[in-house]
């Protein structure tokens, strides 16, 4: 499932029990489970619930980068690829919502416990 983040730039990140990525055009990705971040040949396994904030410092290279691919697969995992080649990958969680992606007009995709995807389409104005 394409999440519609292609071309959106990462404006800021916040880490406090979850990693929140704020993108242009009012899109947000919230990661609440352990995830992997890859950049320049290095892999970082991060957990927003338990790792100290300084563990997320390598992700600073994502600021102002555009998303080139943002997909959720049938298992409930999330893959984000940025134009500098860096990637974020989140596996589904058996007990908790692993991640959410939200956008304008009520657009929302949630990786539910066990990996099922719940989706809400953006509301459009009816003529």
C-alpha positions as a printed Julia matrix, in Angstrom:
127×3 Matrix{Float64}:
   0.0    0.0    0.0
   1.4    3.36  -1.04
   1.11   5.84   1.84
   1.27   9.03  -0.23
   4.42  10.43   1.37
   6.48  10.54  -1.84
   7.97  14.0   -2.3
   7.14  15.08   1.25
  10.12  16.55   3.12
  10.94  15.7    6.72
  10.6   18.93   8.69
  11.31  17.72  12.23
  11.42  14.72  14.53
  10.34  14.28  18.12
  11.26  11.32  20.31
   9.38  10.77  23.54
   8.11   7.2   23.99
   7.5    7.24  20.24
   9.41   8.61  17.27
   7.32  11.18  15.45
   8.35  12.33  11.99
   6.72  15.58  10.85
   6.56  15.95   7.06
   5.56  18.77   4.74
   1.91  19.12   3.7
   0.71  18.13   7.2
   1.75  14.45   7.11
   3.06  12.63  10.18
   4.5    9.18  10.85
   4.45   7.98  14.47
   6.6    4.94  15.31
   5.82   3.3   18.62
   7.72   0.0   18.26
  11.37  -0.89  17.71
  12.57  -0.07  14.19
  15.69  -0.07  12.06
  17.31   2.96  10.5
  19.93   2.49   7.78
  22.22   5.15   6.39
  25.65   5.27   4.8
  26.17   1.55   5.25
  25.31   1.53   8.95
  22.28  -0.01  10.61
  20.8    1.29  13.85
  18.23  -0.71  15.8
  16.2    1.8   17.79
  13.4    1.59  20.32
  11.57   4.85  21.05
  10.16   3.39  24.24
  13.49   2.53  25.87
  16.47   4.09  24.05
  17.79   7.47  25.23
  17.15  10.42  22.9
  20.81  10.66  21.89
  20.49   7.19  20.29
  18.36   8.83  17.59
  21.0   11.43  16.67
  22.06   9.57  13.47
  18.56  10.26  12.11
  19.39  13.99  11.96
  20.63  13.44   8.39
  16.99  12.93   7.39
  16.0   16.54   8.07
  14.89  18.3    4.87
  15.19  15.05   2.89
  12.28  14.03   0.68
  10.62  10.64   0.81
  11.1    8.63  -2.39
   9.07   5.6   -1.28
   6.62   5.0    1.58
   4.84   1.67   1.71
   3.01  -0.59   4.1
   2.87  -4.26   3.18
   0.25  -6.91   3.92
   2.1   -8.03   7.06
   1.75  -4.55   8.58
   5.36  -3.42   8.2
   6.33   0.11   7.19
   9.17   1.04   4.83
  10.32   4.61   4.24
  13.08   5.49   1.75
  14.57   8.98   1.56
  16.28  10.7   -1.35
  19.69  10.46   0.36
  19.34   6.64   0.41
  18.53   6.34   4.13
  15.74   3.96   5.12
  13.43   3.31   8.06
  11.77  -0.07   8.51
   9.19  -0.94  11.18
   7.91  -4.48  11.7
   4.39  -5.04  13.05
   3.96  -5.67  16.76
   1.96  -8.61  18.12
   0.55  -6.65  21.06
   0.56  -2.94  20.16
   0.03  -0.52  17.3
   3.52  -0.4   15.76
   3.1    2.77  13.7
   0.63   5.23  12.22
   0.8    7.54   9.22
  -1.62  10.46   9.14
  -2.31  13.23   6.69
  -4.71  16.01   5.93
  -8.48  15.63   5.84
  -8.53  12.58   8.12
  -6.18  10.31   6.15
  -4.88   7.63   8.55
  -3.2    4.23   8.29
  -2.51   2.22  11.45
  -0.55  -1.0   11.87
  -2.82  -2.73  14.39
  -1.65  -5.36  16.89
  -0.73  -8.43  14.88
  -0.08  -6.42  11.71
  -3.54  -5.85  10.28
  -3.8   -2.44   8.6
  -6.66  -0.11   9.5
  -7.19   2.7    7.0
  -9.24   5.87   6.8
  -9.31   7.7    3.5
  -9.02  11.48   3.34
 -12.41  13.17   3.29
 -13.18  15.01   0.1
 -15.74  17.72  -0.32
 -18.82  16.46  -2.12
 -20.42  18.77  -4.71
